[in-house]
Amino acid sequence: MRLIVRKFIAALALSVSACLACSAEAADHLRISTQKTGTVTWEIALMKARGLDKAADLEIETTELASTDAGKVALEGGAADMIVSDWLWVARERGLGDKLLFTPYSSALSAVMAPKDSPIRGSRRQVDLRRWRAPIDKSWLLLRAAALRKGLDLVKSARFSYGAPPLIAEKLAQGETDMALEFWNFCADLETRGIRRAIEMADVEKALGASGQVAMTCYVFSESFAAAHKRRSQALFRHGRCGARNPGA
């Protein structure tokens, strides 16, 4: 009987030790909500393809959503640990009392795209959209601010339609709108289809006083998450940037 008890205790101790070892070796779990057509979705896929997530001891769970607004809801509702959004939204939410933090993610910029034969031209001195109908996204706030400095209120003097980035790109390519303010990856695709950059957002930023590159988008997370998972978040930032800088390595 004593022999059986000893064997049972030894087996139990071994089992507990194995469970503790597995727990210690388990990768950190990180939930990220992304826009399906967004840059971060591509970057995380690249990280996994190159094994950078495993190298960082991370288990990244991504939830692909239809829009950036859905990601904000997921973060605020606790369904995601982190999202990528623009710093303007984070600044507004912090002003309203939300304890959100961000770290720079990308300085890749959108641009106002227009057909090659379009008379629309942009410069640091002038942003003229009065005669045009355009689908507009978040960079619209900066574009409007630059226009206001020139005495032009785009809300009152231009007509705009709104939509998801893929739909906006197709409407422009098909000639159903005069121009579009698009994400950088859609701008690159539109350029291969004969659409040119009419107004660079980098010029808009400089018109508003920027002296260098501006990180328009950022990783966003709560203060409580940052305090509890510092190693986890830093590993993502470090290895994510490595993968983005060397996509073909």
Summary of the structure (lengths in Angstrom):
residues: 249
radius of gyration: 23.7
end to end distance: 61.9
largest distance: 94.5
contacts: 720
relative contact order: 0.17
helix: 47%
strand: 22%
